[in-house]
Amino acid sequence: METILAGLFAELLGINRIGVNDNFFEAGGHSLLAMRLVNHVRAALGVSLPVRAIFMSPTVAELAIHTEQALTNEIEAMTADEIETALGLADEAGASNAMTGSPE
């Protein structure tokens, strides 16, 4: 989780590397980039975070904890059918990547 988030931070901030304890805003982030970060997190991890999560948890380490909790909450709110469908879609994506040689 931290690796993915660090990559998203670095990409949006236009820097090569960011540490897990580096603050998004101190590294050059601002409110518009925070909104973009929320969208990138949704696209990369499939979890919706409010923009205020970036302000409350501005480091990679803090946001990873917040994101993991949000994922857990979303999974716990799913019905058995939704979980089965999600797992089936994940299996299909893995099989497709295996056939094309693409990494997951």
Residue, then its C-alpha position, 0 to 999 in steps of 0.5 A: m500500500e505504501t509503495i503505491l501511495a508513494g508512487l502516486f505522491a511522487e507522480l503528482l508532485g513531480i519528484n523522483r522519490i518521496g519517503v513514507n514520512d514526508n508530508f504531501f503539502e510540505a513536499g509541494g502539494h496543495s488542495l488541487l493536487a490533493m483532489r487529484l491524489v484522491n482520484h488517483v487513489r480511487a483509480a489505482l486501489g478502487v477505494s474512495l477517500p474524501v479529500r479531507a483524508i489527505f489533509m488529516s493524513p498527509t504522509v504516505a504512512e498515515l494515508a496508507i493506514h487511512t486507505e487500508q481502513a477505508l478498504t476494510n470498511e468497504i469490504e465489510a459493507m459488501t454483500a456475499d454476492e458483491i464479494e463473489t463478483a469482486l473476487g471473480l473479476a479479480d480472478e479474470a483480470g489475473a488470468s487475462n494478465a497471465m495470458t498476455g504476459s502483463p504484470e498484475 
